[in-house]
Amino acid sequence: MYRSITFFFACFSLWAVPALSIADGNITVAQSDKSDSTITSFRPFTGKTTGDKVRLRVNPDLDSPIIKELNSGDLLNITQESGDFFAVKPPVGTKTYIFRTYILDGLIEGTNINVRLAPDTEAPIIAQLNTGDNVEGIVSPINSKWLEIAPPKSAHFYVSKDYIEYAGDSDFIAKVERRRRDVSEALNSAYLISQSELRKPFEEINFDLIKKNFDTITKEYQDFPDQAQKASEALSHTQEAYLNKKISYLETKSSDSPDTWKTNNANLNEKLQTYEKQISTLQKQQNTSKNSETVTASKITTDKMEIWEPIEADIFRRWQIADEENADRTLEEFYAEQSLESKVISGILEPYTTLVKNKPGDYIIRHDNVPIAYLYSTKANLQDSIGEHVTIVAILRDNNNFAFPAYFALSIR
């Protein structure tokens, strides 16, 4: 009878007690009805807040003191759960405090020594330390009786589960922080390289290198929009500084810098007056032969056209500097573009022989015997058409405050 009872209980035990096995932290319970249920220990993960002003609290209840309010998208290292709350590691930069009386040579002397959020006995308690626990920190600048330390490993804050979503495993937040450091270092490096390049002479600047560094940040770190925006703005400012250096360089390389232009203009005015005197003298020489007159007129025409060449060269260079795309274009391309805004002028062509400074032209054109414009040219021979009714394709020029508008003649017919 005893053996029968023993055998019955042995069989009942084998039938009633579930088999337990442990693998990778999961406890698996095998039920007799062949249905399996798994009791899984909490797996830490990286959580992301789903709204603004999400409150981080000292304890897992709504009456607990609020540490800070989080913004949408903030990442938290979730370590445990407690009812309707998740426990999280203190965010990076959190400061905690402990009373210095309980510390000797960096070790705790005492039991259940409070760690608080501020150097004040009324501040919330977030952890406790005991004899022999190691602490490192600095004397609080707020209250010298307290030591400012990093939060102990046992410290946790709490956030409502309703405002947290899964962002990645427990290592995800560390990866994001490493990537954040990488983009900050890349941005700082790009700044330094751009400043170093801009300090070089213009012809030695490697602008492609500058652009490549900033473009890399905007393309490869789009998950950090603030840093990508800073890179984009920095590139824009650098481009502006580079363009200014290019303009200065072109002005320096040009033989007609602003001071040189003034000197050339002064010299040109003197030369104009000299030639005007020569023209006046030549016009009085009525007893010369026809061939001699022809040769002289040709010489005058050539000289007059040459006189205006420096002025046109000055206008051409200004046009090149004003637009970077014009830097390598030719004088003929300049006139071709100007011809798009040309004007047709008709009338009787006459020489303008008055000896004045800043003369607006060598010729004057009249319509119904009334002067309407001053003319000069380096392209069209106006001298041979004096006294004739002409039609001229011309470009507006500065009249130096004279009575009528001044033009550069592109062609005459």
C-alpha positions as CSV (number, residue, x, y, z in Angstrom):
1,M,0.0,0.0,0.0
2,Y,2.8,2.4,0.9
3,R,4.6,1.7,-2.4
4,S,1.4,2.4,-4.3
5,I,0.9,5.7,-2.7
6,T,4.6,6.7,-3.2
7,F,4.3,5.8,-6.9
8,F,1.1,7.8,-7.3
9,F,2.6,10.9,-5.8
10,A,5.7,10.5,-7.9
11,C,3.6,10.3,-11.0
12,F,1.5,13.3,-9.9
13,S,4.7,15.4,-9.3
14,L,6.0,14.6,-12.8
15,W,2.7,15.5,-14.2
16,A,1.9,18.7,-12.2
17,V,5.2,20.5,-11.9
18,P,6.2,22.5,-15.0
19,A,9.7,22.0,-16.5
20,L,11.9,25.1,-16.2
21,S,14.8,26.1,-18.5
22,I,16.8,29.3,-18.7
23,A,18.3,30.6,-21.9
24,D,19.6,34.1,-22.7
25,G,17.8,35.6,-19.7
26,N,14.4,34.1,-20.7
27,I,12.6,31.7,-18.4
28,T,10.5,29.3,-20.3
29,V,7.7,27.4,-18.5
30,A,6.5,24.2,-20.2
31,Q,2.9,23.4,-19.2
32,S,1.3,19.9,-19.3
33,D,-1.3,21.0,-21.8
34,K,1.6,21.6,-24.3
35,S,0.8,25.3,-24.5
36,D,4.0,27.5,-23.9
37,S,4.1,30.9,-22.2
38,T,7.3,32.9,-21.8
39,I,8.1,35.2,-18.9
40,T,10.7,37.6,-20.3
41,S,12.8,39.8,-18.1
42,F,12.6,43.5,-19.1
43,R,15.0,44.4,-21.9
44,P,16.5,47.9,-21.8
45,F,16.0,49.9,-24.9
46,T,16.3,53.5,-26.3
47,G,13.0,55.4,-26.1
48,K,12.0,58.5,-28.0
49,T,9.5,61.1,-26.7
50,T,6.4,61.6,-28.8
51,G,5.5,65.1,-27.7
52,D,6.7,68.3,-26.3
53,K,6.9,69.1,-22.5
54,V,7.0,65.5,-21.5
55,R,7.8,65.5,-17.8
56,L,10.8,63.6,-16.4
57,R,10.1,62.9,-12.7
58,V,12.0,61.7,-9.6
59,N,9.6,58.9,-8.8
60,P,7.0,56.9,-10.8
61,D,3.9,58.8,-9.8
62,L,2.2,62.0,-11.0
63,D,2.8,63.8,-7.6
64,S,6.6,63.3,-7.9
65,P,8.8,66.3,-8.4
66,I,9.4,67.3,-12.0
67,I,13.1,67.3,-13.0
68,K,12.7,68.8,-16.5
69,E,10.4,68.9,-19.5
70,L,11.6,67.0,-22.6
71,N,11.1,68.0,-26.2
72,S,9.6,65.8,-28.9
73,G,12.2,63.4,-30.3
74,D,14.5,63.4,-27.2
75,L,16.2,60.1,-26.6
76,L,16.2,58.3,-23.3
77,N,18.0,55.2,-22.0
78,I,15.0,53.1,-20.7
79,T,16.2,50.5,-18.1
80,Q,13.1,49.3,-16.3
81,E,9.4,49.7,-16.0
82,S,7.3,50.6,-13.0
83,G,3.6,50.5,-13.4
84,D,2.6,53.2,-15.9
85,F,6.2,54.6,-16.0
86,F,9.5,53.8,-17.5
87,A,12.7,54.1,-15.4
88,V,15.4,56.0,-17.4
89,K,19.1,56.7,-16.8
90,P,19.7,60.4,-15.9
91,P,20.3,62.4,-19.1
92,V,23.8,63.4,-20.1
93,G,24.8,66.5,-18.1
94,T,22.7,65.8,-15.1
95,K,24.4,67.1,-11.9
96,T,23.8,65.6,-8.4
97,Y,25.1,66.5,-5.0
98,I,26.1,64.9,-1.7
99,F,27.0,66.4,1.7
100,R,30.8,66.6,2.1
101,T,30.7,65.6,5.8
102,Y,30.2,62.0,4.8
103,I,33.2,61.7,2.5
104,L,36.7,60.9,3.5
105,D,39.4,60.4,0.9
106,G,36.9,59.9,-1.8
107,L,34.9,57.2,0.1
108,I,31.5,57.3,1.8
109,E,31.5,57.1,5.6
110,G,28.0,56.3,6.6
111,T,24.9,54.4,5.7
112,N,22.0,55.5,3.4
113,I,23.7,58.8,2.6
114,N,21.4,60.9,0.3
115,V,22.3,62.0,-3.2
116,R,20.2,65.0,-4.1
117,L,19.4,67.1,-7.3
118,A,20.6,70.3,-5.7
119,P,23.0,71.3,-2.9
120,D,20.1,71.7,-0.5
121,T,18.6,69.4,2.2
122,E,15.2,70.2,0.7
123,A,16.1,69.0,-2.8
124,P,14.7,65.7,-4.1
125,I,16.6,62.5,-3.2
126,I,17.5,60.4,-6.3
127,A,19.8,57.8,-4.7
128,Q,21.6,56.7,-1.6
129,L,25.2,55.6,-1.0
130,N,26.8,53.6,1.8
131,T,30.2,53.1,3.5
132,G,33.0,52.3,1.1
133,D,31.2,53.6,-2.0
134,N,33.6,55.6,-4.2
135,V,32.7,59.2,-5.2
136,E,34.5,61.7,-7.3
137,G,33.5,65.3,-7.9
138,I,34.1,69.0,-7.3
139,V,33.1,71.3,-4.5
140,S,29.8,72.9,-5.5
141,P,30.2,76.6,-6.6
142,I,26.7,77.1,-5.2
143,N,27.3,75.8,-1.7
144,S,30.8,74.7,-0.6
145,K,29.4,72.2,2.0
146,W,28.3,70.0,-0.9
147,L,30.2,68.0,-3.5
148,E,29.0,68.0,-7.1
149,I,29.1,64.5,-8.5
150,A,27.9,62.4,-11.5
151,P,24.6,60.6,-10.9
152,P,25.3,57.2,-9.2
153,K,24.6,54.1,-11.3
154,S,21.6,53.3,-9.1
155,A,19.9,56.7,-9.9
156,H,16.9,56.6,-12.1
157,F,14.3,59.1,-13.3
158,Y,10.8,58.3,-14.6
159,V,8.7,59.1,-17.5
160,S,5.1,58.2,-18.5
161,K,4.9,55.2,-20.9
162,D,2.2,57.1,-22.8
163,Y,4.8,59.5,-24.3
164,I,7.5,57.0,-25.2
165,E,8.0,55.0,-28.4
166,Y,10.7,52.5,-29.3
167,A,13.7,54.1,-31.1
168,G,16.3,51.3,-30.9
169,D,18.1,48.9,-28.7
170,S,19.9,49.9,-25.5
171,D,23.1,50.8,-27.6
172,F,21.2,53.0,-30.0
173,I,21.4,56.2,-27.9
174,A,25.2,55.7,-27.5
175,K,25.5,55.3,-31.3
176,V,23.6,58.6,-31.8
177,E,25.8,60.4,-29.3
178,R,28.9,59.2,-31.1
179,R,27.5,60.3,-34.4
180,R,26.6,63.7,-32.8
181,R,30.2,64.1,-31.7
182,D,31.3,63.1,-35.2
183,V,29.2,65.7,-36.9
184,S,30.3,68.4,-34.4
185,E,34.0,67.5,-35.1
186,A,33.4,67.5,-38.8
187,L,31.7,70.9,-38.7
188,N,34.5,72.3,-36.5
189,S,37.1,70.9,-38.9
190,A,35.3,72.4,-41.9
191,Y,35.3,75.8,-40.2
192,L,39.0,75.7,-39.5
193,I,39.9,74.5,-43.0
194,S,37.7,77.3,-44.6
195,Q,39.4,80.0,-42.4
196,S,42.8,78.6,-43.2
197,E,42.2,78.6,-46.9
198,L,40.7,82.1,-46.9
199,R,43.8,83.5,-45.2
200,K,45.9,82.4,-48.3
201,P,46.5,84.5,-51.4
202,F,43.5,84.2,-53.7
203,E,45.3,82.2,-56.4
204,E,46.3,79.6,-53.7
205,I,42.8,79.1,-52.2
206,N,41.4,75.6,-52.7
207,F,37.7,76.4,-52.7
208,D,36.7,73.0,-53.9
209,L,38.1,71.5,-50.7
210,I,36.1,74.0,-48.6
211,K,32.9,73.2,-50.5
212,K,33.5,69.5,-50.3
213,N,33.8,69.5,-46.5
214,F,30.6,71.5,-45.9
215,D,28.7,69.5,-48.6
216,T,29.6,66.3,-46.9
217,I,28.0,67.4,-43.7
218,T,24.8,68.6,-45.3
219,K,24.5,65.3,-47.2
220,E,25.7,62.7,-44.8
221,Y,24.3,64.1,-41.5
222,Q,20.7,64.9,-42.5
223,D,19.6,63.2,-39.2
224,F,21.1,66.3,-37.5
225,P,19.3,69.1,-39.2
226,D,20.6,71.8,-37.0
227,Q,24.2,70.9,-37.8
228,A,23.4,70.5,-41.5
229,Q,21.9,74.0,-41.5
230,K,25.0,75.4,-39.9
231,A,27.1,73.8,-42.5
232,S,24.9,75.2,-45.3
233,E,25.0,78.7,-43.8
234,A,28.8,78.5,-43.3
235,L,29.3,77.6,-46.9
236,S,27.2,80.5,-48.0
237,H,29.2,83.0,-45.9
238,T,32.5,81.4,-47.2
239,Q,31.4,81.7,-50.8
240,E,30.7,85.4,-50.2
241,A,34.1,85.9,-48.6
242,Y,35.7,84.0,-51.5
243,L,34.0,86.2,-54.1
244,N,35.1,89.4,-52.3
245,K,38.7,88.1,-52.4
246,K,38.3,87.3,-56.1
247,I,37.1,90.8,-56.9
248,S,40.0,92.3,-54.9
249,Y,42.4,90.0,-56.7
250,L,41.0,91.0,-60.1
251,E,41.2,94.7,-59.2
252,T,44.8,94.3,-58.1
253,K,45.8,92.4,-61.2
254,S,44.1,94.9,-63.4
255,S,46.4,97.7,-64.5
256,D,43.4,100.0,-64.1
257,S,42.8,100.0,-60.3
258,P,40.6,102.8,-59.0
259,D,43.7,105.1,-58.4
260,T,45.1,104.2,-61.8
261,W,41.8,105.0,-63.5
262,K,41.9,108.5,-62.0
263,T,45.4,109.0,-63.2
264,N,44.6,107.7,-66.6
265,N,41.6,109.9,-66.9
266,A,43.7,113.0,-66.0
267,N,46.3,112.0,-68.5
268,L,43.6,111.4,-71.1
269,N,42.1,114.9,-70.6
270,E,45.6,116.4,-71.1
271,K,46.1,114.3,-74.3
272,L,42.6,115.3,-75.6
273,Q,43.4,119.0,-75.2
274,T,46.7,118.5,-76.9
275,Y,45.1,116.8,-79.9
276,E,42.3,119.4,-80.0
277,K,45.0,122.1,-80.4
278,Q,46.6,120.1,-83.2
279,I,43.2,119.7,-84.9
280,S,42.6,123.4,-84.7
281,T,46.0,124.2,-86.2
282,L,45.5,121.7,-89.0
283,Q,42.1,123.1,-89.9
284,K,43.7,126.5,-90.4
285,Q,46.2,125.1,-92.9
286,Q,44.0,125.7,-96.1
287,N,46.9,125.9,-98.5
288,T,48.0,122.3,-98.2
289,S,47.5,119.9,-101.1
290,K,44.5,117.5,-101.4
291,N,46.6,114.5,-100.9
292,S,48.2,116.0,-97.9
293,E,44.8,116.9,-96.5
294,T,43.7,113.3,-97.0
295,V,46.7,111.9,-95.2
296,T,46.3,114.4,-92.4
297,A,42.6,113.6,-91.9
298,S,43.4,110.0,-91.8
299,K,46.0,110.6,-89.1
300,I,43.5,112.8,-87.1
301,T,40.9,110.1,-87.3
302,T,43.3,107.4,-86.1
303,D,44.5,109.6,-83.2
304,K,41.0,110.5,-82.1
305,M,39.9,106.9,-82.1
306,E,43.0,105.9,-80.1
307,I,42.4,108.6,-77.5
308,W,39.1,106.9,-76.4
309,E,40.6,103.4,-76.2
310,P,41.7,103.7,-72.5
311,I,38.2,104.9,-71.6
312,E,36.5,102.0,-73.4
313,A,39.0,99.6,-71.8
314,D,38.1,101.0,-68.4
315,I,34.4,100.5,-69.0
316,F,35.1,96.9,-70.3
317,R,37.1,96.0,-67.2
318,R,34.3,97.3,-64.9
319,W,31.9,95.2,-66.8
320,Q,34.1,92.1,-66.2
321,I,34.5,92.7,-62.5
322,A,30.8,93.5,-61.9
323,D,29.8,89.9,-62.9
324,E,32.0,86.9,-62.3
325,E,30.7,85.2,-65.4
326,N,32.1,88.0,-67.5
327,A,35.7,87.6,-66.2
328,D,36.9,85.6,-69.2
329,R,34.8,87.3,-71.9
330,T,36.3,89.4,-74.7
331,L,35.9,93.0,-75.7
332,E,33.9,92.0,-78.8
333,E,31.6,89.9,-76.6
334,F,31.2,93.0,-74.4
335,Y,30.1,95.2,-77.4
336,A,27.8,92.4,-78.7
337,E,26.0,92.4,-75.4
338,Q,25.9,96.2,-75.3
339,S,24.4,96.3,-78.8
340,L,21.3,94.8,-77.4
341,E,20.6,98.1,-75.8
342,S,21.8,100.3,-78.6
343,K,20.0,103.3,-80.1
344,V,19.8,104.6,-83.6
345,I,20.6,108.3,-84.0
346,S,20.1,110.3,-87.2
347,G,21.3,113.8,-88.2
348,I,24.1,115.9,-89.5
349,L,27.5,115.0,-88.2
350,E,29.8,117.8,-87.1
351,P,33.2,118.0,-85.3
352,Y,33.1,119.1,-81.7
353,T,36.2,121.2,-81.3
354,T,35.5,123.1,-78.1
355,L,38.5,122.8,-75.7
356,V,37.1,121.7,-72.4
357,K,37.9,119.2,-69.7
358,N,36.1,115.8,-69.5
359,K,34.9,116.3,-73.1
360,P,32.0,113.9,-73.9
361,G,32.9,113.3,-77.5
362,D,34.8,114.4,-80.6
363,Y,31.7,114.9,-82.7
364,I,28.2,116.4,-82.3
365,I,25.1,115.4,-84.3
366,R,22.4,117.9,-85.1
367,H,18.7,117.3,-86.1
368,D,16.9,120.3,-87.7
369,N,20.0,122.3,-86.8
370,V,19.6,121.5,-83.1
371,P,22.4,119.6,-81.3
372,I,21.0,116.3,-79.9
373,A,24.1,114.2,-78.9
374,Y,27.8,114.0,-78.5
375,L,29.7,111.1,-80.2
376,Y,33.0,109.3,-80.1
377,S,34.2,105.9,-81.3
378,T,37.0,103.4,-81.5
379,K,35.2,101.2,-84.0
380,A,33.6,103.6,-86.6
381,N,35.4,106.2,-88.7
382,L,33.2,109.3,-88.0
383,Q,35.7,111.8,-89.5
384,D,35.0,110.8,-93.1
385,S,31.3,111.6,-92.7
386,I,31.5,115.1,-91.3
387,G,28.9,117.4,-92.9
388,E,26.8,114.5,-94.0
389,H,23.4,113.2,-92.9
390,V,24.2,109.9,-91.1
391,T,22.5,107.1,-89.2
392,I,24.5,105.8,-86.3
393,V,24.0,102.8,-84.1
394,A,25.2,103.9,-80.7
395,I,25.5,102.9,-77.0
396,L,24.8,105.4,-74.3
397,R,27.9,106.7,-72.4
398,D,28.5,109.1,-69.5
399,N,28.1,112.7,-70.8
400,N,30.1,114.2,-67.8
401,N,27.2,116.5,-67.0
402,F,27.2,118.3,-70.4
403,A,24.1,119.6,-72.1
404,F,23.3,116.6,-74.3
405,P,23.6,112.8,-74.0
406,A,26.9,111.1,-75.1
407,Y,27.2,108.0,-77.2
408,F,29.7,105.5,-78.4
409,A,29.2,104.8,-82.1
410,L,29.2,101.1,-83.0
411,S,28.6,101.7,-86.7
412,I,27.7,104.5,-89.2
413,R,25.8,104.5,-92.5
